[in-house]
Amino acid sequence: RPMHLATMVFLRSLIWGAGYQATGLVTRAFFNTLTGDAPAVLGPWALAALLVGVATARGGLIFADIAVGYRWSFSVSSLLRRNLFARILDRPGARSLPGSPGEAISRFHGDVDEVTGFLMQVVFMAAYTTFAVIATAIMLRTNPRIALVVFLPMVAVVVAANLAMSRLQAYHRANRQAAGEVSGFVGEMFGAAQAVQVATAEEWMVAHLRGLNEARRLAALKDALFNQLLRSLFGNAVSL
């Protein structure tokens, strides 16, 4: 859906690029009028009304972006799952899955969501890049020394992200592997329900499933905790 993608880029450039840029520029003009040093093209009340208008327009565009974005996201994820399933059906029966059934379920669910989530974030880059270029030019023209100091936390963010990448991948891989083991065991347990009953191994199966779920919980906890730690670090660096 190339038109949906192009519309998303356009809307997000307006919302998260031009929208925030306009708010900053209008605010600067407002304070300039209060000093009495700048020529007053618009009065304070007109500028305040303009701020309200910008915020209202951004709110309406956000609703449009949600409608287009999720329609595109669901279309992409459905297409990926359809192609994955068609590929499995095309393979020889003895080698239909390269891994376990549980791993395949994890691929269809988690990996597809990761791909679409990544693509959704890439769309923001056009807006963020435009915003950064304009903001950098304005800040350097206003006060180069303070502008360079402001960008120091950004350098720290880039360094921290690169240092944390290997550990982030390891936690993510362990989380996916643990989820695949749980899904695979559940599928095997239901497929061999009669054999389990004949062997009176119900308690052992439940205990093993409980152990797999505990391992999955710990892996998911480490993955989520490390992700949130990085998000907090990056968000606070940007705010500073």
Summary of the structure (lengths in Angstrom):
residues: 240
radius of gyration: 25.9
end to end distance: 38.8
largest distance: 90.6
contacts: 638
relative contact order: 0.09
helix: 90%
strand: 0%
